[in-house]
């Protein structure tokens, strides 16, 4: 890891602070050639009330364990939102690096692989071993960030 990794990981924390999730603040930054291409945080889609606005978390309410049933949540994941932002604005992220506060889940891993992101750097673990298997099989470099 180098000073650029440190800078971009610090930025993921800032972006994650914007999250509209009551349970976890996750930020993602997609970078190519030391330039920020897109950012994302976990939050409700446009026009949908967030958990903060609702004053409750559906996952907490239904006692859904972390790492399971990602579809039962109002929020889209930070990685998904960053990839969607790039697509919406026509930003090429092929061959980029995705920095994220947390290890991507399997749904995000599939999107990251298909988006052509070559490298993933994350800080916190996540209970999803299958995502790591997919990254390995796809040849995506995955690194745990150590300060």
N, C-alpha and C positions, 0 to 999 in steps of 0.2 A: 504494500500500500504506500502511496506517496501523498504529497501535500494536496494534490488535486482531488484524490479520493477523500481526504479529510474535508476539504472545502465543500464538495458535493454532498457528503454525508451530513455535514452541518446544515446544509440547505434542506435536506429531507426532513430534518427536525422542525425547521421553520415552516415548511409547507404542511407538514403533518399537524401543526398547531391550529391550522384552519379547519380541520376535520369537524364534521357535524355529527359525529358518533359519540355516544355517551360511554362506550365500553373501551375503545382503543383509538388512539390518534396515530394514523399511519400517513406517511408522506412518501412520494416517489418523484424522482427527477430522472429524466432521460437525457443523456449527454452524448454528443459525438464531437470529436476533435476539440475537446475542452470547452464546448459551447452547450448551453442548456437549450434543448430542443422542445421539451414539454415538461409539465409538472402535473401532479395529481395528488389528491388526498381523498380519504374515504368519506363519502358523503352521498346524500340522496340525489337522484337525477333531477334535472331541471324541471320545476313545476311540481315536484313531490315534496311533501313536508318531511323534514329531517327528524331524527329522534330528539334533538335538542328542541326543535319547534313543537314536537308532540309532547315533550316532557316525560318521555318513557322510551325504553329500548325493547323492541319486540323480542329480541334474543334473550334478554334477561327475564322478561315477562314469561316466556315459554320454557325457560331453563335449558336453553340449547348450548351444548358444550362447544368450546372453542375448537375450531378446525373441522366442524361438522355443519352440514346443511347451510352453506353460504348463501343459498338462494332465499333463505328465510331471514331477510334483512332489508331494510329500506335503502341502505347505502350500497353504492358500487365501490369496489376496492380502489385504493390509490393507484395501483399499477394499471388497472382497467381505465381509470379516468385519464391517466397520462397518455396511454396509447390512443384512446378516443380523441383526446385533445389534438394530438399530432395528426390523426386521420382527418378530423374536422377542418383543420387549417392547412392541410396539404403539406405537412412537414415530414420529410423522409427520415425515418429512424432506423433504417436498415444498417446493420453494422455498429449499432450504438451500444452504450452501457446504460443499464437501469440501476440507479441507486435507490434503495428503499430502507425505511426504518425497520421493516420486518421481512422475514423470509416469505416469498410469495407462496400462495396456496396453489393447488393443482389447476384450478380454473385459470388463474392468472398466469401460471407457468405455460399453459397451452397457448395463451394469447401472446406471451413474450416470445416464445419459440416461433410462432407463425408470423410475428411482426418483424422477425429477423434481428432481434436484439441478441448480440453475441456474448454479452457479459452481464452478470447480475452481482451487485454488491449489496449485502444486507447487514443490519446490525443485530436485531433481535431474532431469536428462533421462533418457529411456528410449528404446531403439531401436525405436519403433513409431509410424511416421508415420500409419498408417491410423487409429489412435485419434484423432489430432488432426483428421483429415479428418471423422470422424464427429461429433466435438464441434462443429466449424464448421458442418456441415450441420444439426445439431440446434439450433443457436443457443445452445449452452452456452458461457458465458464461461470461457475458460481463461487463467490468468495464471501466468507463471513468477515465483516469489518471488525478489526480490533484496534481500539484507540491506543 
